[in-house]
Amino acid sequence: MRQTPRRFGTAMAALAATLLAAVPAAAATPRPAASDWAQDGHDAGHDAYNPDEYRITAGTVNRLVQRWSIATTGGAVQQQAPIVAGTQLFLTDSAGIGAYNATTGVADWQFPLPKTDNPQAPALATDGAALIAYLRTGELVSLDTATGSVRWRTPVPSRAPAGKLLLDRGVVVAGGNDGENLGAWAFEAATGKPLWHRLGLDPQWPVADGKMLLSRPYRGGLQAVDFATGRVAWETDRDWFGYAADPTGRFFLVGQDNDLLKVRADSGRVVWQAAGLSGAPAVDNDRVYLGVEDQPEMVVAVDLYTGEERWRLAAGLLPIVAGGLLWTSHSSPDQGWQLEALDPVTGVPFDLPAAVHNAGGPDRTVVTHGWLYTTDGATLRAFTVPGSPEALRAPSRS
């Protein structure tokens, strides 16, 4: 067999290496870390569950102290619960969007919102590289997380004050019903390029098995569509409202009238139905926790696999699970907003420092990266455990 001259083979190898180096590598889709609280409800599953928190736990919760706070300014209202990615915290109210150091509260940048007769705080989501904001003036804006500069912006016809914003695997979906425009619009998160839209349908919260839920307000029922393409995967004539996905991403938790249902995300088949339960839940690997608007406000825990009730306690609404703790908020005319930390298995409350107990609010608490963040709608307060690496990086200030 004829041998290839050594020098010729070496030259060809060098040429091949040069050509490969000239081909740009495919850019990876930015994704937040699992421990980040990157959008409302923690992630696109909207399960309000952070399984990676390990600083604020049953053993440390009684040592939490407030380290800093951020108040609204200039007459702004509707301060929302923050979202957090790595060392950055993003906070919004009716006046604008701010990026802050998550351990010190020091501002990185501000993005003011246009003044309107009916100011509304935007919905936020981040993949770590970009912050996506669904402005209630009918616009979707992508901001660079490092600088706050605009990467792209595009109109969203619906100006729904309670519209949904979901970000998952490089796709962002925004929309809702503003009384005149109803629909869901999907865009490429990196560029703002339109991907698909569905008119006359109202987007619901969770993403599971690569699908999202769209309700049909005018004719009843609901569709499950592919999050990336908008193609219908299955539909039902039952009027379900999508609350959350389970942590496996294989099931939806939906509401129907005053019942809670667990359904398969790939087919819509009902796994179980629990009567008399409704509301936005938190979902961990074992149980579903619902805040039931009753007198008093109740937290009810049901088994994730059977739907059977495990316990209930008059402890408030807006549940989230992190660090093996179940956090809820409740209010009373005499005491205002209060925060509770419960044992998820039994519902037994833990003793909290007074400053933490009195720091509840009308939005979910956020617990991530060793910090607890809570807002009463006017002031965000940040708590951590003294002596932890997170606390040592945070000089105390208010």
C-alpha positions as CSV (number, residue, x, y, z in Angstrom):
1,M,0.0,0.0,0.0
2,R,1.3,3.4,-0.9
3,Q,2.2,5.5,2.2
4,T,1.2,9.2,2.5
5,P,4.4,11.2,2.8
6,R,4.8,12.3,6.5
7,R,5.2,16.0,5.6
8,F,2.1,16.0,3.4
9,G,0.0,14.3,6.2
10,T,1.2,16.8,8.8
11,A,0.3,19.7,6.5
12,M,-3.2,18.3,5.9
13,A,-3.7,17.9,9.6
14,A,-2.7,21.5,10.2
15,L,-5.0,22.7,7.5
16,A,-7.9,20.8,8.9
17,A,-7.3,22.2,12.4
18,T,-7.2,25.7,10.9
19,L,-10.5,25.2,9.1
20,L,-12.2,23.8,12.2
21,A,-11.0,26.7,14.3
22,A,-12.5,29.1,11.7
23,V,-16.0,27.6,12.2
24,P,-17.8,29.4,15.0
25,A,-19.0,27.1,17.8
26,A,-22.8,27.0,18.3
27,A,-23.7,29.3,21.2
28,A,-25.1,27.5,24.2
29,T,-28.5,28.7,25.3
30,P,-28.0,30.6,28.6
31,R,-29.8,28.9,31.5
32,P,-30.0,30.0,35.2
33,A,-28.5,27.8,37.8
34,A,-30.9,25.4,39.5
35,S,-30.5,27.3,42.8
36,D,-31.4,30.7,41.2
37,W,-34.9,32.1,41.7
38,A,-35.0,33.2,38.1
39,Q,-38.7,34.0,37.6
40,D,-42.0,34.2,39.4
41,G,-42.5,30.8,41.1
42,H,-38.7,30.0,41.0
43,D,-38.6,28.6,37.4
44,A,-40.8,27.9,34.4
45,G,-42.5,25.1,36.2
46,H,-43.8,27.7,38.7
47,D,-43.5,25.2,41.5
48,A,-42.2,27.7,44.1
49,Y,-39.6,25.1,45.2
50,N,-35.9,25.6,45.6
51,P,-34.3,22.2,46.3
52,D,-30.8,23.6,46.4
53,E,-31.0,25.9,49.4
54,Y,-28.8,24.7,52.2
55,R,-28.0,27.7,54.4
56,I,-31.4,28.7,55.7
57,T,-32.7,25.4,57.2
58,A,-34.5,24.2,60.4
59,G,-31.2,24.4,62.2
60,T,-30.4,28.0,61.3
61,V,-33.8,29.7,60.8
62,N,-33.9,31.0,64.4
63,R,-30.6,33.0,63.8
64,L,-31.8,35.0,60.7
65,V,-31.0,38.7,60.9
66,Q,-31.9,41.6,58.5
67,R,-28.9,42.9,56.7
68,W,-30.3,45.5,54.3
69,S,-33.5,46.8,52.7
70,I,-34.6,48.7,49.6
71,A,-37.6,51.0,49.6
72,T,-39.6,52.3,46.7
73,T,-39.0,55.9,45.8
74,G,-40.8,58.8,44.1
75,G,-44.3,57.6,44.8
76,A,-43.8,54.2,43.2
77,V,-46.1,51.4,44.1
78,Q,-46.4,47.6,43.6
79,Q,-42.9,46.5,44.5
80,Q,-42.8,42.9,43.4
81,A,-40.9,39.9,44.9
82,P,-37.4,39.9,43.4
83,I,-35.8,37.4,41.1
84,V,-32.2,36.3,41.7
85,A,-29.5,34.9,39.5
86,G,-26.1,34.3,41.1
87,T,-25.0,37.4,42.8
88,Q,-27.5,39.7,41.1
89,L,-31.0,40.6,42.4
90,F,-33.6,42.2,40.1
91,L,-36.4,44.2,41.6
92,T,-39.3,46.1,40.0
93,D,-42.1,48.4,40.9
94,S,-44.4,50.8,39.0
95,A,-41.5,53.3,38.4
96,G,-38.8,51.0,37.1
97,I,-36.5,48.0,37.2
98,G,-33.3,47.8,39.3
99,A,-30.4,45.4,39.4
100,Y,-28.6,45.1,42.8
101,N,-25.9,43.0,44.4
102,A,-27.8,40.2,46.0
103,T,-25.7,40.1,49.2
104,T,-25.2,43.9,49.8
105,G,-28.2,45.6,48.2
106,V,-25.9,48.0,46.4
107,A,-27.4,49.1,43.1
108,D,-25.8,48.0,39.8
109,W,-28.1,49.9,37.4
110,Q,-31.6,51.2,37.0
111,F,-34.1,51.1,34.1
112,P,-36.9,53.7,34.4
113,L,-40.3,52.9,33.1
114,P,-42.5,55.3,31.1
115,K,-45.0,57.2,33.2
116,T,-48.6,56.2,32.6
117,D,-52.0,57.1,34.1
118,N,-52.3,53.5,35.4
119,P,-48.8,52.4,36.5
120,Q,-48.2,48.7,36.7
121,A,-45.0,46.8,37.7
122,P,-43.7,44.6,34.9
123,A,-43.2,40.8,35.1
124,L,-39.5,39.7,35.1
125,A,-37.5,36.6,34.1
126,T,-33.8,36.0,33.6
127,D,-31.5,33.4,32.2
128,G,-28.5,35.0,33.9
129,A,-27.3,36.8,30.7
130,A,-30.4,38.7,29.9
131,L,-33.3,40.1,32.0
132,I,-36.6,39.9,30.2
133,A,-39.3,42.4,31.2
134,Y,-42.9,42.2,30.1
135,L,-44.0,45.9,30.4
136,R,-47.7,46.4,31.0
137,T,-47.6,49.1,28.3
138,G,-47.5,46.3,25.8
139,E,-43.8,45.7,25.2
140,L,-41.3,43.0,25.8
141,V,-37.7,44.3,26.6
142,S,-34.5,42.4,27.0
143,L,-31.8,44.0,29.2
144,D,-28.2,43.1,29.6
145,T,-27.8,41.9,33.2
146,A,-24.4,43.4,33.5
147,T,-25.1,46.9,32.3
148,G,-28.9,47.3,32.0
149,S,-28.5,48.3,28.3
150,V,-31.3,47.3,25.9
151,R,-30.5,44.2,23.9
152,W,-33.8,44.2,22.0
153,R,-37.4,45.2,22.4
154,T,-40.6,44.1,20.7
155,P,-44.3,44.9,21.0
156,V,-46.8,42.5,22.7
157,P,-50.3,43.4,21.7
158,S,-51.8,42.6,25.1
159,R,-51.3,45.0,27.9
160,A,-52.7,42.6,30.5
161,P,-52.0,43.9,34.0
162,A,-51.8,40.3,35.2
163,G,-50.4,38.8,32.1
164,K,-47.9,35.9,32.2
165,L,-44.2,35.8,31.4
166,L,-42.4,32.5,31.0
167,L,-38.8,31.9,30.0
168,D,-37.5,28.4,29.2
169,R,-34.7,27.0,27.1
170,G,-34.1,30.1,25.0
171,V,-37.8,30.8,24.4
172,V,-39.9,33.5,26.1
173,V,-43.7,33.7,26.0
174,A,-45.7,36.7,27.1
175,G,-49.4,37.5,27.0
176,G,-52.8,37.5,28.6
177,N,-56.1,39.3,28.4
178,D,-56.3,43.1,28.7
179,G,-60.0,43.3,27.7
180,E,-59.2,44.1,24.1
181,N,-56.3,41.8,23.1
182,L,-56.1,38.2,24.2
183,G,-53.3,35.8,23.2
184,A,-49.8,34.4,23.7
185,W,-46.7,35.5,21.8
186,A,-43.5,33.6,21.7
187,F,-40.0,35.0,20.9
188,E,-36.4,33.9,20.7
189,A,-34.9,35.0,24.0
190,A,-31.5,35.9,22.5
191,T,-32.7,38.1,19.7
192,G,-36.4,38.9,20.2
193,K,-37.3,37.1,16.9
194,P,-41.0,36.2,16.8
195,L,-41.5,32.4,16.9
196,W,-45.2,31.9,17.1
197,H,-48.4,33.4,18.4
198,R,-51.9,32.1,19.4
199,L,-54.8,34.6,19.4
200,G,-57.9,34.2,21.6
201,L,-56.0,32.0,24.1
202,D,-54.9,32.9,27.6
203,P,-51.4,31.7,28.8
204,Q,-51.2,29.8,32.1
205,W,-48.2,29.6,34.4
206,P,-46.4,26.3,34.2
207,V,-44.1,24.6,31.6
208,A,-43.9,20.8,31.8
209,D,-42.6,18.2,29.4
210,G,-41.8,21.1,27.0
211,K,-45.4,22.2,27.0
212,M,-47.4,25.1,28.3
213,L,-51.1,25.5,28.8
214,L,-53.4,28.0,27.0
215,S,-57.0,28.4,28.2
216,R,-59.9,29.1,25.8
217,P,-62.0,31.8,27.5
218,Y,-64.5,32.2,24.7
219,R,-65.4,28.6,24.0
220,G,-64.1,26.9,27.2
221,G,-61.5,24.3,27.7
222,L,-57.7,24.3,27.4
223,Q,-54.9,23.4,25.1
224,A,-51.4,22.1,25.8
225,V,-49.0,23.4,23.2
226,D,-45.3,22.9,22.5
227,F,-43.5,25.8,24.2
228,A,-41.0,26.2,21.3
229,T,-43.4,25.9,18.3
230,G,-46.9,26.6,19.6
231,R,-48.2,23.3,18.1
232,V,-51.1,21.7,19.9
233,A,-50.1,18.5,21.7
234,W,-53.5,17.8,23.3
235,E,-56.6,19.6,24.4
236,T,-59.6,19.2,26.8
237,D,-63.0,20.7,27.1
238,R,-62.6,21.0,30.9
239,D,-61.9,24.5,32.2
240,W,-58.6,24.0,33.9
241,F,-56.3,26.7,35.2
242,G,-52.6,25.9,35.2
243,Y,-50.9,26.5,38.5
244,A,-47.6,24.6,38.5
245,A,-45.6,21.6,37.3
246,D,-44.2,19.0,39.6
247,P,-40.4,19.0,40.1
248,T,-40.0,16.1,37.6
249,G,-41.6,18.2,34.9
250,R,-43.8,15.3,33.9
251,F,-47.1,16.5,35.5
252,F,-49.2,19.6,35.7
253,L,-51.1,20.7,38.8
254,V,-54.3,22.5,37.6
255,G,-57.4,23.9,39.2
256,Q,-61.0,23.2,38.1
257,D,-63.7,25.1,40.0
258,N,-62.7,24.4,43.6
259,D,-60.7,21.2,43.0
260,L,-57.0,20.5,42.4
261,L,-56.0,18.0,39.8
262,K,-52.7,16.3,38.9
263,V,-52.6,15.5,35.1
264,R,-50.0,14.0,32.9
265,A,-48.2,16.7,30.8
266,D,-47.8,14.4,27.8
267,S,-51.5,13.5,27.4
268,G,-53.7,15.4,29.9
269,R,-54.8,12.2,31.6
270,V,-56.0,12.9,35.2
271,V,-53.9,11.1,37.8
272,W,-55.9,12.3,40.8
273,Q,-58.4,15.0,41.8
274,A,-58.6,16.6,45.3
275,A,-61.9,18.3,46.1
276,G,-62.2,21.6,47.9
277,L,-58.7,22.8,47.2
278,S,-57.6,25.7,45.0
279,G,-54.9,28.4,44.8
280,A,-51.3,28.7,43.7
281,P,-49.3,25.9,45.2
282,A,-45.8,25.0,46.1
283,V,-44.7,21.6,45.0
284,D,-41.7,19.6,46.3
285,N,-40.8,16.0,45.7
286,D,-43.4,14.6,48.2
287,R,-46.3,17.0,48.7
288,V,-48.3,19.8,47.2
289,Y,-48.9,22.8,49.6
290,L,-51.8,25.2,49.0
291,G,-52.8,28.4,50.6
292,V,-56.6,28.2,50.9
293,E,-58.4,31.6,51.2
294,D,-60.6,30.8,54.1
295,Q,-61.2,32.3,57.5
296,P,-58.6,31.8,58.8
297,E,-56.3,31.4,55.8
298,M,-55.3,27.8,55.7
299,V,-52.2,25.9,54.4
300,V,-53.2,22.4,53.3
301,A,-50.6,19.7,52.4
302,V,-51.6,16.8,50.1
303,D,-49.6,13.8,49.0
304,L,-48.1,14.5,45.5
305,Y,-48.6,10.9,44.4
306,T,-52.1,10.2,45.7
307,G,-53.8,13.6,46.4
308,E,-54.6,12.5,49.9
309,E,-54.6,15.3,52.6
310,R,-51.6,15.0,55.0
311,W,-52.2,18.1,57.3
312,R,-53.7,21.6,57.4
313,L,-52.9,24.6,59.6
314,A,-54.1,28.2,59.9
315,A,-50.9,29.6,58.7
316,G,-51.5,31.8,55.6
317,L,-51.1,31.8,51.9
318,L,-48.4,32.1,49.2
319,P,-46.4,28.9,50.1
320,I,-42.8,28.3,48.9
321,V,-40.4,25.5,49.9
322,A,-36.7,25.9,50.3
323,G,-34.0,24.4,52.6
324,G,-36.5,21.9,54.0
325,L,-38.8,24.7,55.2
326,L,-42.2,25.7,54.0
327,W,-42.7,29.5,54.1
328,T,-46.1,31.2,54.1
329,S,-47.4,34.8,54.6
330,H,-50.7,35.9,56.2
331,S,-52.2,39.1,57.4
332,S,-54.7,40.4,60.0
333,P,-56.1,43.8,60.8
334,D,-54.4,43.9,64.1
335,Q,-50.9,42.6,63.3
336,G,-50.5,43.3,59.6
337,W,-48.4,40.9,57.4
338,Q,-46.6,38.1,59.1
339,L,-44.2,35.3,57.9
340,E,-44.3,31.7,59.0
341,A,-41.8,28.8,58.6
342,L,-43.3,25.4,58.9
343,D,-42.1,21.8,58.9
344,P,-43.3,20.5,55.4
345,V,-43.9,17.0,56.8
346,T,-46.0,17.9,59.8
347,G,-47.0,21.6,59.4
348,V,-45.5,22.4,62.9
349,P,-44.2,26.0,62.9
350,F,-40.7,27.0,63.8
351,D,-39.8,29.8,66.1
352,L,-38.6,32.9,64.1
353,P,-36.9,36.1,65.2
354,A,-39.4,38.8,65.6
355,A,-38.0,40.8,62.7
356,V,-38.5,37.9,60.4
357,H,-41.9,37.0,61.7
358,N,-43.1,40.5,61.1
359,A,-41.7,40.7,57.6
360,G,-44.5,39.1,55.6
361,G,-46.1,40.6,52.5
362,P,-48.7,40.2,49.7
363,D,-46.2,38.4,47.5
364,R,-44.2,35.2,47.8
365,T,-41.1,35.1,49.9
366,V,-37.9,34.2,47.9
367,V,-35.2,32.0,49.5
368,T,-32.0,31.4,47.6
369,H,-28.3,31.3,47.9
370,G,-28.5,31.7,51.7
371,W,-30.7,34.7,51.7
372,L,-34.4,35.3,52.5
373,Y,-36.1,38.2,50.6
374,T,-39.6,39.5,51.4
375,T,-41.5,42.6,50.4
376,D,-44.6,44.2,51.8
377,G,-45.2,46.0,48.5
378,A,-43.2,49.1,49.6
379,T,-39.9,47.8,51.1
380,L,-37.8,44.8,50.3
381,R,-36.0,43.2,53.3
382,A,-33.1,40.8,53.1
383,F,-32.2,38.3,55.8
384,T,-29.3,35.9,56.2
385,V,-27.6,33.8,58.9
386,P,-24.7,35.5,60.6
387,G,-21.4,33.8,60.1
388,S,-22.3,32.2,56.8
389,P,-20.1,32.9,53.7
390,E,-23.1,34.8,52.3
391,A,-23.4,37.1,55.3
392,L,-19.7,37.7,55.5
393,R,-19.8,39.3,52.1
394,A,-22.6,41.6,53.1
395,P,-22.0,44.7,55.2
396,S,-25.0,45.6,57.3
397,R,-27.0,48.5,56.1
398,S,-30.6,49.6,55.9
